[in-house]
């Protein structure tokens, strides 16, 4: 996991593959942590249209969603990544 974190910090999230069809609950909670960090509110409380609009906007953007100095939450541990 440490190697993955180093790679993400060095190269950004663009190198990570994310299959949103699997483990959707984990992905929703991860996006929720990001939107809360950014002061956008709770992704989990948004309706489907707002979620789709947010994800579509971010996927179409050229900037990173998170700053490079973003500290991961202790809620996500090595056990969460397999």
C-alpha positions as CSV (number, residue, x, y, z in Angstrom):
1,X,0.0,0.0,0.0
2,X,2.9,2.4,0.7
3,X,4.1,2.0,-2.8
4,X,0.7,2.8,-4.2
5,X,0.4,5.9,-2.0
6,X,3.9,7.0,-3.2
7,X,2.9,6.5,-6.8
8,X,-0.3,8.5,-6.4
9,X,1.5,11.3,-4.7
10,X,4.2,11.3,-7.5
11,X,2.0,10.8,-10.5
12,X,-1.6,11.6,-9.4
13,X,-4.7,9.5,-9.6
14,X,-4.7,9.2,-13.4
15,X,-2.7,6.0,-13.2
16,X,-5.2,4.2,-11.1
17,X,-7.9,2.1,-12.7
18,X,-11.3,2.4,-11.1
19,X,-14.0,0.0,-12.0
20,X,-17.1,1.7,-10.6
21,X,-19.2,-1.4,-11.2
22,X,-17.5,-3.2,-8.3
23,X,-17.4,-2.1,-4.7
24,X,-19.7,0.9,-5.3
25,X,-20.2,1.4,-1.6
26,X,-16.5,1.9,-1.0
27,X,-16.2,4.3,-4.0
28,X,-19.2,6.3,-2.8
29,X,-17.6,6.7,0.6
30,X,-14.2,7.6,-0.9
31,X,-15.9,10.3,-3.1
32,X,-17.8,11.4,0.0
33,X,-14.5,12.0,1.9
34,X,-13.2,14.0,-1.1
35,X,-16.3,16.2,-1.4
36,X,-16.4,16.8,2.4
37,X,-12.7,17.7,2.3
38,X,-13.3,20.2,-0.6
39,X,-16.2,21.7,1.4
40,X,-18.8,20.6,-1.1
41,X,-21.0,18.7,1.3
42,X,-21.7,15.0,1.6
43,X,-21.7,13.1,-1.7
44,X,-23.7,10.4,0.0
45,X,-26.6,12.8,0.7
46,X,-26.8,14.0,-2.9
47,X,-29.5,12.7,-5.3
48,X,-28.4,10.7,-8.3
49,X,-28.6,13.6,-10.7
50,X,-26.2,15.7,-8.6
51,X,-23.8,12.7,-8.2
52,X,-23.8,12.2,-12.0
53,X,-23.3,15.9,-12.7
54,X,-20.4,16.1,-10.2
55,X,-18.6,13.0,-11.5
56,X,-19.1,14.0,-15.1
57,X,-17.7,17.5,-14.4
58,X,-14.7,16.1,-12.6
59,X,-13.9,13.5,-15.2
60,X,-14.1,16.2,-17.9
61,X,-11.8,18.6,-16.0
62,X,-8.0,18.9,-16.5
63,X,-7.1,19.7,-12.9
64,X,-6.5,17.2,-10.2
65,X,-9.5,16.6,-8.0
66,X,-7.4,16.6,-4.8
67,X,-4.3,18.7,-4.0
68,X,-1.0,16.8,-3.9
69,X,-0.7,17.3,-0.2
70,X,-4.1,15.6,0.6
71,X,-3.8,13.4,3.6
72,X,-5.8,10.2,3.3
73,X,-8.4,9.5,6.0
74,X,-7.7,6.9,8.7
75,X,-11.1,5.5,7.8
76,X,-9.4,4.0,4.7
77,X,-6.9,1.4,5.7
78,X,-4.8,-1.2,3.9
79,X,-7.6,-3.7,4.5
80,X,-9.8,-1.5,2.3
81,X,-7.5,-1.9,-0.7
82,X,-7.1,-5.5,-2.0
